[in-house]
């Protein structure tokens, strides 16, 4: 599974949205309905899925699914 597929799976599970509704340009808040609590839970879910520790402030600045994919890919490449 690619990073993109894994990110979208986590988003679908955490935000209870259909996988096919999640696009790379989907905004977590505007398009997918994430509130601040859901955003924090999403960061925790990404950390668990990818076995990484994220800087929470930096992670919470990520606004779209595509940005999240890039952010996580960059962490994995380090």
Secondary structure as GFF3:
##gff-version 3
##sequence-region A 1 78
A	DSSP	alpha_helix	3	15	.	.	.	ID=ss1
A	DSSP	three_ten_helix	19	21	.	.	.	ID=ss2
A	DSSP	alpha_helix	36	50	.	.	.	ID=ss3
A	DSSP	alpha_helix	56	60	.	.	.	ID=ss4
A	DSSP	alpha_helix	65	77	.	.	.	ID=ss5
###
